[in-house]
Amino acid sequence: MDGNGRWAKARGLPRTDGHTAGEENLAAVVRAAVKRDVGWLTAFGFSTENWIRPRREVRHILGLHEKLFGRVAELNELNVRIQWIGRPFDSPTAKTPRFVQRAIAKAIADTAQNTGMTLTIAFDYGSCTELATAAQRIIADRVPATAENLQERLYLPDLPDVDVLVRTSGELRISNFLLWQINGSTVYFTEKAWPDFDAAELDAALALLPTG
């Protein structure tokens, strides 16, 4: 969900306003995805590298994610199950604050019975860290270093491979996001910043899905 800060700057607004607009737009995209029978939607909310941002900006983003995971009533109305992917809370390198941890755990529990779309929020997530953790688990479990064994030790082993990866804000690169899971996926690049990513953009991305 890239370009929140640039979206705000272009409008003479503080970066925090861009993040607020981005969080609200995620809710709109979730609603649009549900209408289109999307089975799985994963959003890169906050990376392991984002902690170096200015403290005020980080505090604002943390508050937005607490709010995001608190939208349980809306998620239940949409029959959306929420889950989270990121560094395990008991990891010595994890940085997710307790109040966000509580919001994540409550949202997962309160939407666990929903049978519609699965919304996965990546928070304190980095794919390189995920792969390194999976490799460490292979060593600790003393099993062969195979692709299957690594897959089983990812943060969310049952998360399906990505069909379409969306990159907003004119960024023509792949970030540290689901690097294992995007193998072979189609990439949809758009000049629009995340707060402006709308249903029409979603349709254009979904049009890249293979047919048949």
C-alpha contacts under 8 A as a table, 3 or more apart, distances in Angstrom:
res1	aa1	res2	aa2	distance
1	M	4	N	7.60
1	M	22	G	7.43
1	M	43	A	6.89
1	M	44	F	6.15
1	M	45	G	6.75
1	M	167	R	7.43
1	M	168	T	6.54
1	M	193	A	7.93
1	M	194	W	5.22
2	D	167	R	7.27
2	D	168	T	5.51
2	D	169	S	5.90
2	D	193	A	6.28
2	D	194	W	5.51
3	G	6	R	5.17
3	G	7	W	5.90
3	G	168	T	6.91
3	G	169	S	5.11
3	G	193	A	4.59
3	G	194	W	5.68
3	G	195	P	7.73
4	N	7	W	5.07
4	N	8	A	6.33
4	N	15	R	7.06
4	N	18	G	4.47
4	N	19	H	5.37
4	N	21	A	7.50
4	N	22	G	6.10
4	N	193	A	6.46
4	N	194	W	6.17
4	N	195	P	6.42
5	G	8	A	5.20
5	G	9	K	6.19
5	G	14	P	7.77
5	G	15	R	4.61
5	G	16	T	7.40
5	G	18	G	5.33
5	G	19	H	6.93
6	R	9	K	4.96
6	R	10	A	6.10
6	R	15	R	7.58
6	R	18	G	7.66
6	R	193	A	7.59
7	W	10	A	5.40
7	W	11	R	6.73
7	W	18	G	6.03
7	W	193	A	6.17
7	W	195	P	7.25
8	A	11	R	5.23
8	A	12	G	6.29
8	A	13	L	4.82
8	A	14	P	6.03
8	A	15	R	5.51
8	A	16	T	7.90
8	A	17	D	6.27
8	A	18	G	4.67
9	K	12	G	4.99
9	K	13	L	5.52
9	K	14	P	6.65
9	K	15	R	6.71
10	A	13	L	7.55
13	L	17	D	6.38
13	L	18	G	7.57
14	P	17	D	5.55
14	P	18	G	7.11
15	R	18	G	5.12
15	R	19	H	6.62
15	R	57	E	7.46
16	T	19	H	5.10
16	T	20	T	6.29
16	T	57	E	6.10
16	T	60	H	6.54
16	T	61	I	7.69
17	D	20	T	5.01
17	D	21	A	6.19
18	G	21	A	5.07
18	G	22	G	6.09
18	G	195	P	7.36
19	H	22	G	4.87
19	H	23	E	6.19
19	H	61	I	6.81
19	H	64	L	7.98
20	T	23	E	5.21
20	T	24	E	6.36
20	T	64	L	6.92
21	A	24	E	5.17
21	A	25	N	6.09
21	A	195	P	5.65
22	G	25	N	4.99
22	G	26	L	6.24
22	G	194	W	6.11
22	G	195	P	4.63
23	E	26	L	5.17
23	E	27	A	6.80
23	E	64	L	6.82
23	E	65	H	8.00
23	E	68	L	7.24
24	E	27	A	5.32
24	E	28	A	6.66
24	E	195	P	7.96
25	N	28	A	4.90
25	N	29	V	6.12
25	N	194	W	7.61
25	N	195	P	5.58
25	N	196	D	7.67
25	N	197	F	7.57
25	N	198	D	7.98
26	L	29	V	5.00
26	L	30	V	6.08
27	A	30	V	5.11
27	A	31	R	6.39
28	A	31	R	5.18
28	A	32	A	6.29
28	A	198	D	7.87
29	V	32	A	4.95
29	V	33	A	5.97
29	V	197	F	7.90
29	V	198	D	6.73
29	V	199	A	6.83
29	V	202	L	7.80
30	V	33	A	5.05
30	V	34	V	6.17
30	V	41	L	7.83
30	V	119	L	7.92
31	R	34	V	5.21
31	R	35	K	6.43
31	R	78	L	7.50
32	A	35	K	5.20
32	A	36	R	6.47
32	A	199	A	6.08
33	A	36	R	5.06
33	A	37	D	6.37
33	A	38	V	5.35
33	A	41	L	7.86
33	A	202	L	7.77
34	V	37	D	5.13
34	V	38	V	5.84
34	V	39	G	7.96
34	V	78	L	7.25
34	V	116	G	7.86
34	V	117	M	6.51
35	K	38	V	7.74
37	D	117	M	7.47
38	V	41	L	7.14
38	V	117	M	6.34
39	G	116	G	7.01
39	G	117	M	4.60
39	G	118	T	6.30
40	W	117	M	5.56
40	W	118	T	4.88
40	W	119	L	6.11
40	W	120	T	7.70
41	L	117	M	7.37
41	L	118	T	6.31
41	L	119	L	4.98
41	L	120	T	6.24
42	T	119	L	5.77
42	T	120	T	4.52
42	T	121	I	5.87
42	T	122	A	7.20
43	A	119	L	7.77
43	A	120	T	6.35
43	A	121	I	5.16
43	A	122	A	6.03
44	F	47	S	7.22
44	F	121	I	6.31
44	F	122	A	4.82
44	F	123	F	6.94
44	F	125	Y	7.93
44	F	177	F	7.21
45	G	121	I	6.33
45	G	122	A	5.48
45	G	123	F	5.51
46	F	50	N	6.24
46	F	122	A	6.51
46	F	123	F	4.66
46	F	124	D	5.54
46	F	125	Y	6.66
47	S	50	N	5.20
47	S	51	W	7.66
47	S	122	A	7.46
47	S	123	F	6.10
47	S	124	D	4.88
47	S	125	Y	4.72
47	S	126	G	5.68
48	T	51	W	6.50
48	T	123	F	7.92
48	T	124	D	4.78
48	T	125	Y	5.22
48	T	126	G	5.35
49	E	52	I	6.47
49	E	126	G	7.68
50	N	53	R	5.71
50	N	58	V	7.89
51	W	58	V	6.79
52	I	55	R	7.95
53	R	57	E	6.70
53	R	58	V	6.33
54	P	57	E	5.38
54	P	58	V	6.32
55	R	58	V	5.07
55	R	59	R	6.12
56	R	59	R	5.18
56	R	60	H	6.28
57	E	60	H	5.12
57	E	61	I	6.28
58	V	61	I	5.07
58	V	62	L	6.13
59	R	62	L	5.09
59	R	63	G	6.31
60	H	63	G	5.17
60	H	64	L	6.32
61	I	64	L	4.98
61	I	65	H	6.26
62	L	65	H	5.18
62	L	66	E	6.28
62	L	100	V	7.10
63	G	66	E	5.09
63	G	67	K	6.28
64	L	67	K	4.99
64	L	68	L	6.02
65	H	68	L	4.71
65	H	69	F	6.11
65	H	100	V	7.11
66	E	69	F	5.38
66	E	70	G	6.16
66	E	99	F	7.39
66	E	100	V	5.35
66	E	103	A	5.77
66	E	104	I	7.66
67	K	70	G	4.85
67	K	71	R	6.60
68	L	71	R	5.59
69	F	72	V	6.90
69	F	103	A	5.65
69	F	104	I	5.75
69	F	106	K	7.98
69	F	107	A	5.57
70	G	103	A	6.32
70	G	107	A	6.46
71	R	74	E	5.65
71	R	75	L	6.37
71	R	107	A	7.92
72	V	75	L	5.01
72	V	76	N	5.99
72	V	107	A	6.10
72	V	110	D	6.87
72	V	111	T	6.95
73	A	76	N	5.17
73	A	77	E	6.17
74	E	77	E	5.03
74	E	78	L	6.29
75	L	78	L	5.07
75	L	79	N	6.02
75	L	80	V	5.03
75	L	81	R	7.13
75	L	82	I	7.91
75	L	111	T	7.22
76	N	79	N	4.76
76	N	80	V	5.95
76	N	81	R	7.68
76	N	111	T	6.22
76	N	114	N	6.80
77	E	80	V	7.72
78	L	116	G	7.62
79	N	111	T	7.93
79	N	114	N	4.97
79	N	115	T	6.12
79	N	116	G	5.04
79	N	117	M	7.06
80	V	111	T	6.90
80	V	114	N	5.72
80	V	115	T	6.85
80	V	116	G	5.16
80	V	117	M	4.94
80	V	118	T	5.78
80	V	119	L	6.73
81	R	108	I	7.28
81	R	111	T	4.97
81	R	112	A	5.80
81	R	113	Q	7.30
81	R	114	N	5.22
81	R	115	T	6.83
81	R	116	G	6.75
81	R	117	M	6.26
81	R	118	T	4.75
81	R	119	L	6.08
82	I	107	A	6.68
82	I	108	I	5.52
82	I	111	T	6.23
82	I	112	A	7.36
82	I	118	T	5.73
82	I	119	L	4.75
82	I	120	T	5.79
82	I	121	I	7.64
83	Q	104	I	7.85
83	Q	107	A	7.85
83	Q	108	I	5.59
83	Q	118	T	7.27
83	Q	119	L	6.25
83	Q	120	T	4.74
83	Q	121	I	6.41
84	W	104	I	7.10
84	W	108	I	7.87
84	W	120	T	5.25
84	W	121	I	4.83
84	W	122	A	5.86
84	W	123	F	7.09
85	I	120	T	6.79
85	I	121	I	6.18
85	I	122	A	4.74
85	I	123	F	6.39
85	I	125	Y	6.58
85	I	155	Y	6.41
85	I	156	L	6.79
86	G	122	A	5.79
86	G	123	F	5.40
86	G	124	D	5.15
86	G	125	Y	4.10
86	G	126	G	7.13
86	G	130	E	7.75
86	G	155	Y	7.04
87	R	91	S	6.64
87	R	93	T	7.73
87	R	94	A	5.56
87	R	124	D	6.06
87	R	125	Y	5.97
87	R	126	G	7.95
87	R	129	T	7.85
87	R	130	E	7.33
87	R	155	Y	7.83
88	P	91	S	5.30
88	P	94	A	6.54
88	P	155	Y	7.97
89	F	94	A	5.79
89	F	95	K	7.75
89	F	96	T	6.96
89	F	101	Q	7.61
90	D	94	A	7.03
91	S	94	A	5.21
94	A	124	D	7.35
95	K	124	D	6.98
96	T	100	V	6.51
96	T	101	Q	6.49
96	T	123	F	7.95
96	T	124	D	6.50
97	P	100	V	5.47
97	P	101	Q	6.25
98	R	101	Q	4.85
98	R	102	R	6.14
99	F	102	R	5.19
99	F	103	A	6.36
100	V	103	A	5.01
100	V	104	I	6.12
101	Q	104	I	5.10
101	Q	105	A	6.17
102	R	105	A	5.18
102	R	106	K	6.10
103	A	106	K	5.23
103	A	107	A	6.11
104	I	107	A	5.25
104	I	108	I	6.21
105	A	108	I	5.26
105	A	109	A	6.22
106	K	109	A	5.15
106	K	110	D	5.92
107	A	110	D	5.13
107	A	111	T	6.11
108	I	111	T	5.51
108	I	112	A	5.81
109	A	112	A	5.24
110	D	113	Q	7.64
111	T	114	N	5.56
122	A	125	Y	5.54
125	Y	129	T	7.75
125	Y	130	E	7.68
125	Y	177	F	7.81
126	G	129	T	5.36
126	G	130	E	6.26
126	G	176	N	5.59
126	G	177	F	6.19
126	G	178	L	7.85
127	S	130	E	4.85
127	S	131	L	6.14
127	S	176	N	5.27
127	S	177	F	5.24
127	S	178	L	5.34
127	S	179	L	5.85
127	S	180	W	7.63
128	C	131	L	5.20
128	C	132	A	6.14
128	C	176	N	6.68
128	C	179	L	7.72
129	T	132	A	5.04
129	T	133	T	6.03
130	E	133	T	5.11
130	E	134	A	6.21
130	E	154	L	6.41
130	E	155	Y	6.64
131	L	134	A	5.01
131	L	135	A	6.20
131	L	150	L	7.91
131	L	154	L	6.92
131	L	180	W	7.84
132	A	135	A	5.06
132	A	136	Q	6.23
133	T	136	Q	5.02
133	T	137	R	6.23
133	T	154	L	7.63
134	A	137	R	5.05
134	A	138	I	6.31
134	A	150	L	5.73
134	A	151	Q	7.81
134	A	153	R	4.92
134	A	154	L	5.42
134	A	155	Y	7.88
135	A	138	I	5.06
135	A	139	I	6.42
135	A	145	A	7.77
135	A	150	L	6.58
135	A	153	R	7.95
136	Q	139	I	5.12
136	Q	140	A	6.15
137	R	140	A	4.93
137	R	141	D	5.92
137	R	153	R	6.62
138	I	141	D	5.14
138	I	142	R	5.98
138	I	143	V	5.73
138	I	144	P	7.25
138	I	145	A	6.55
138	I	149	N	7.03
138	I	150	L	6.85
138	I	153	R	7.43
139	I	142	R	5.03
139	I	143	V	6.82
143	V	149	N	7.47
144	P	149	N	7.20
145	A	149	N	6.51
145	A	150	L	6.96
146	T	149	N	5.23
146	T	150	L	6.25
147	A	150	L	5.12
147	A	151	Q	6.07
148	E	151	Q	5.09
148	E	152	E	6.31
149	N	152	E	5.18
149	N	153	R	6.57
150	L	153	R	5.21
150	L	154	L	6.57
151	Q	154	L	5.49
151	Q	157	P	5.92
152	E	157	P	5.17
153	R	156	L	7.91
153	R	157	P	6.44
154	L	157	P	5.21
156	L	159	L	5.53
160	P	181	Q	7.32
161	D	181	Q	4.64
161	D	182	I	6.12
161	D	183	N	7.55
161	D	185	S	7.92
162	V	165	L	6.70
162	V	181	Q	5.77
162	V	182	I	5.04
162	V	183	N	7.70
162	V	185	S	5.83
163	D	182	I	7.43
163	D	185	S	5.00
163	D	186	T	6.29
163	D	209	L	6.77
164	V	185	S	5.60
164	V	186	T	4.82
164	V	187	V	5.64
164	V	188	Y	6.83
164	V	205	A	6.93
164	V	206	L	7.30
164	V	208	L	7.28
164	V	209	L	6.90
165	L	182	I	7.32
165	L	185	S	6.76
165	L	186	T	6.18
165	L	187	V	4.71
165	L	188	Y	6.04
166	V	187	V	5.93
166	V	188	Y	4.80
166	V	189	F	6.14
166	V	190	T	7.83
166	V	205	A	7.08
167	R	170	G	7.47
167	R	171	E	6.46
167	R	172	L	7.52
167	R	173	R	7.95
167	R	174	I	7.90
167	R	187	V	7.26
167	R	188	Y	6.12
167	R	189	F	4.95
167	R	190	T	6.42
168	T	171	E	6.32
168	T	189	F	6.09
168	T	190	T	5.06
168	T	191	E	6.10
168	T	192	K	5.80
168	T	193	A	5.48
168	T	194	W	5.82
168	T	197	F	7.69
169	S	190	T	6.22
169	S	191	E	4.69
169	S	192	K	4.85
169	S	193	A	4.08
169	S	194	W	6.62
170	G	189	F	6.72
170	G	190	T	5.60
170	G	191	E	4.02
170	G	192	K	6.76
170	G	193	A	7.61
171	E	189	F	7.30
171	E	190	T	7.92
171	E	191	E	7.63
172	L	189	F	6.84
174	I	177	F	7.55
176	N	179	L	6.63
178	L	181	Q	5.08
178	L	182	I	5.99
179	L	182	I	5.50
179	L	183	N	6.91
180	W	183	N	5.97
182	I	185	S	5.13
186	T	208	L	7.09
186	T	209	L	7.76
188	Y	205	A	5.73
188	Y	208	L	7.86
190	T	193	A	7.96
192	K	196	D	5.89
192	K	197	F	6.16
193	A	196	D	5.54
193	A	197	F	6.52
194	W	197	F	5.05
197	F	201	E	5.93
197	F	202	L	7.41
198	D	201	E	5.31
198	D	202	L	6.31
199	A	202	L	4.89
199	A	203	D	6.13
200	A	203	D	5.06
200	A	204	A	6.31
201	E	204	A	5.03
201	E	205	A	6.30
202	L	205	A	5.11
202	L	206	L	6.13
203	D	206	L	5.01
203	D	207	A	6.02
204	A	207	A	5.10
204	A	208	L	7.06
205	A	208	L	5.61
205	A	209	L	7.66
206	L	209	L	5.49
